[in-house]
Amino acid sequence: SGANTHGTGLQLYNSHTTIQDWAIIGGGANWDYTFRIYDQTDAMYRFAIDTDGKIGIGGTNAQVTDPAHTLDIRSASGVEGLHVSGAANQYVAAFVGDFTTNQSWGPLVKAGTSSSDGAFRVQNQAGSSEYFFVRGDGNVGIGTAAPSNKLHVLSTTTPQARVAYDGTYYMTTEVSSAGSTTWTNQKSFRFT
């Protein structure tokens, strides 16, 4: 079913009338795009590859058909924009910068507007323990998703922090269950 509403080029339509009506199209009236998948029932583009090779997934029709990035994914409400599951003993993902000296950049995270949201979060596999959390206002939590200071470390395992020159020379900081604080150093303290 479905009518030819996408101009010339490759067009495939499903013929089932009781389920979602889809069209797979390529070329366009002026060959101004490469490939698109169109949900005719909801009148929404779900996937597109433009003539520059950029891929759009999710969002409004304009966002899908005119992706701003090499891979541009817009999440639906209530779900992550991208979910990748790994195999045993393998990293789920790797980000590798360019090999050019002084021009190798890693990932950029743009998120966070206030203390009510989160910019970056790392949990254990079950999602039951907080490892690292950057709150929307820039506060950083280790062991907590509610950092009350610029750096907030929460752990019942002591010492909670260690600053080291190497494996021999280091300082530790410990806050006990009674609230007392202990600083331990391998040499001596010097305040200047």
Secondary structure, DSSP 8 states (H G I E B T S, - for coil): -----S-SS-EEE---SSS--EEEEEE-TTS-EEEEEEETTTTEEEEEE-TTS-EEESSSHHHHHS-SSSEEE---TTS-S------TTS-S------SSTT-----------STTSEEEEEE-TTS-SEEEEEETTS-EEES-S---SSEEE--SSS--EEEESSSSSEEEEEE-TTS-EEEEESS-----
